[in-house]
Amino acid sequence: MQPVMKAAESGREALLDRYRRVRRASENLCRPLEVEDYVIQTMPSVSPPKWHLAHVTWFYETFLLGRFQPGHRPFHPDFDYLFNSYYVTHGTPYPRPRRGLLARPTVREIFDYRLHVDQAMEWLILDCRDADWPAVAERVELGLNHEQQHQELLCTDIKHIFGQNPMRPAYCQLPAPPRREAPAMTRCEFEGGVVEIGHAGEGFAYDNEGPRHRVFLQDFALASRPVTNAEYLEFVRDGGYQRPEFWLSDGWAAVCREGWRAPLYWEEHDGRWFQMTLAGLRELDPGAPVCHVSHFEADAYASWAGARLPTEAEWEHAAGSRPVAGNFVESRYLQPAVAAGDGLVQLFGDVWEWTASPYTAYPGYRPAEGAIGEYNGKFMSGQMVLRGGSCATPESHIRATYRNFFYPHERWQFAGIRLAEDR
């Protein structure tokens, strides 16, 4: 029995080590912030950094400590209400658009809350009953991936907070990605037929990534790399935002209503284009992938270019056999970099790639029972799928089957464009 016990202990220690690393990464992302930065909410879709740090902690306390640690003492009786995001089968969430109104609890209290829960989680991971361990390990892994999602949201939300400030402050000093000429965009052709998509292998995956199932694809081609800033600038200069023939109806309504004239964070000064980055305002890098475009803008550009957006099945079929490597949050650029190499490149990292696919359930999908089942399934209406991760995504968090989703008008995420064509 000794080898089995050692294996079990090793599994617990490994998970605890991963727990500590993920928790530390969230706090490291917030380290450059001043206390005033933690409490700002610039639009309903953006949450204050303080709220992110508290919410991911609430997740462990609610779905792990509250269930598997007898006698767990909640840090504060009001936190279950304040930091519940959308789990209505668990309780009544505090309204999302009002998160920026919470001056209290203080930032210091939130860090104390994290410490309180971390100490309890260490005990749970190392000492919970063997009978509970499989369920605990599964939920801890879900919690860690949930926190990694919020690490990406911390980057995008902090950028939006700083981007609304007329001083254009820098979040911190970051290295600039190397500037070079982007490789020529070429066609990468794929034969159609019956293929399988969806997660079916080992390792973690969200419930919306399965079940694995068969789909039929026509022959298609993908662009070898994402659309660059220089290429998108041609669309802008050609009057793309003034020509309704390229836009979906809802997209054109958004252009007129919001006054869009370029991607989010682009600014023109004396004929030169700049973009707001987490390192402050920088001159537009012509060879880097365009980012912070909505699905409407991505679709309009594709129409202008005589192409279309790929379906998520086409994207996954093309990416499924390729290694997950690229410019992720660990690169410390927090900005898309120019593509390098020949063939199909930059599928992972740099920018999420909009697809033409609505976010719906795969055949045979069933959400989990209880509040955990609200994680993904309840959002399968009115949103579009993105693939591949971005420069703000933790590298260990992404895979070819990962299905991100946002509303088609949203553009504060690091989202870009890869073109597709029928063959």
CORVENKA-V646837 format. One record per helix or strand of 3 or more residues. SS is the DSSP state (@ for helix, = for strand). FROM is the first residue (numbers start at 1). TO is the last residue. If there is no record, write none. Layout:
((SS & FROM & TO) (SS & FROM & TO))
//
This chain:
((@ & 2 & 30) (@ & 35 & 39) (@ & 49 & 68) (@ & 79 & 82) (@ & 96 & 101) (@ & 107 & 127) (@ & 130 & 163) (= & 187 & 190) (= & 193 & 197) (@ & 207 & 209) (= & 213 & 217) (= & 220 & 223) (@ & 229 & 237) (@ & 240 & 242) (@ & 244 & 246) (@ & 249 & 258) (= & 266 & 269) (= & 272 & 277) (= & 280 & 283) (@ & 295 & 304) (@ & 312 & 319) (@ & 329 & 331) (= & 352 & 358) (@ & 371 & 374) (@ & 377 & 379) (= & 383 & 387) (@ & 395 & 397) (= & 404 & 407) (= & 419 & 422))
//
